[in-house]
Amino acid sequence: MVFSWRKKKPRSFNGDKKKELEIPRHFLCPITLALMKDPVTLSSGVTYDRESIEKWLDDGNFTCPVSNQVLRSFDQIPNHSLRKMIQDWCVENRSYGVERIPTPRIPVSFAEVSEVLFSIMDSTRRLDRCACLDSLHKLKKWGLESERNKRCIVANAAAAGAIAAAFDAFAGESVDKNINVLEEILFVINWMFPLTEQAQRYIGSQASLHCIALFLKSEDLSLKQNAITVLAELLSCNQKYTQALTTIDGINKTLFHFINNPICPSITKPSLTLIYHIVSLSNENTTTEFINMGLIPLLLEIMIDSQKAICEKALALIDQLCETEQGRGFAYDDALAMPVLVKKILRVSELATEYSVSAIWKLSKGDEKVLMEALQFGAFQKLLLLIQVGCNDKTKEKATELLKLLNPYRPGLECIDSLDFKNIKRSF
């Protein structure tokens, strides 16, 4: 295998082919076979690039990739001599287009993180936003420097609780006065999912929820994204905060606006998640509000051409809305409902198939018109194939019942006996 850089702009060219520069093999990481930027040595005595060996260890491996011996410790000792040699080699060969690797920053330690977190807790107690902001900037800087630093911050048991407590305290004092520190907290706390129970209590407080809801209306896309992601995480961890969220004036319209006027998938997906939790646990008036806004036809349009995650969430929401009589009525009246639901069976994912079958099952029971429409768009064939290829018991039960309901409307075919689908000739 050849490892080389071609000379980008040779200073002299005598008609010979361009020279190739071969990288010394001991400069290459044994895992990636790329030039090492931050060489570290393991207890086995073998040197690797820090990023590559950390990924190897994070994947659950306990051995040295080269020697295959079990590591006595996971300590990674910086190989300063080798790193200096690599940097000197880069400088010597810069005429070949080689760029000097920067001197790596020293990874943050657990003690340093703990010290900063203590400072955040102290400044929160005193409501000293300047001191808290300085500490948050330090955490943010460390986390953005490397994934290792970020993992070190997140691994600290006090991190999520301390930062969430700061958000609750400063939001409770004044959002306008403390907006800078609140924005920084939202950025950092997005690293700390799933939230601990302590962090959930602070983020789920009335002061915190009102502050986050206010940030959803911000013109700052990053702030809007951080805010809605934290809300979705909170309700996914503990749905008891759903009712408190729905008491905030205008929150339902804001979430619907994000779906109706999509900005980016990172906002659309958590918006769908939040609406799903609200519809699942809130009172009938809240569900009626979303339905009257036109949520069902909007979801059906979204599902025609959307990425997997968005399609799954939209189908889950359609299925949940079909729990109500009003939701089923709106779906009945939408010409897209049945063709879209049938199309998504066995086309997106197992989860999407489950929601599609469930929604069709809810719409079709006892309604001849809906059954005929489902048959027209190929529901019988899809359901039969689904049972043949296999699915979970709950979906299989609904698919089986649907096939029984659909079968009498198929002209020229005998009725299907209970579960004996394998003996029926497929018509597709």
Secondary structure, DSSP 8 states (H G I E B T S, - for coil): ---EEE-SS-S---SS---EEE--GGGB-TTT-SB-SSEEE-TTS-EEEHHHHHHHHHTT--B-TTT--B-S----EE-HHHHHHHHHHHHHTGGGT------------HHHHHHHHHHHHHHHHTT-HHHHHHHHHHHHHHHHH-HHHHHHHHHSTTHHHHHHHHHHHHHHH-TTTTHHHHHHHHHHHTTS-S--HHHHHHHTSHHHHHHHHHHTT-S-HHHHHHHHHHHHHHHHH-GGGHHHHHTSTTHHHHHHHHHHS---HHHHHHHHHHHHHHHHHS-HHHHHHHHHHTHHHHHHHHHHT--HHHHHHHHHHHHHHTTSHHHHHHHHT-TTHHHHHHHTTTTS-HHHHHHHHHHHHHHHTT-HHHHHHHHHTTHHHHHHHHHHH---HHHHHHHHHHHHHHGGGSTT-----TT--TTS----
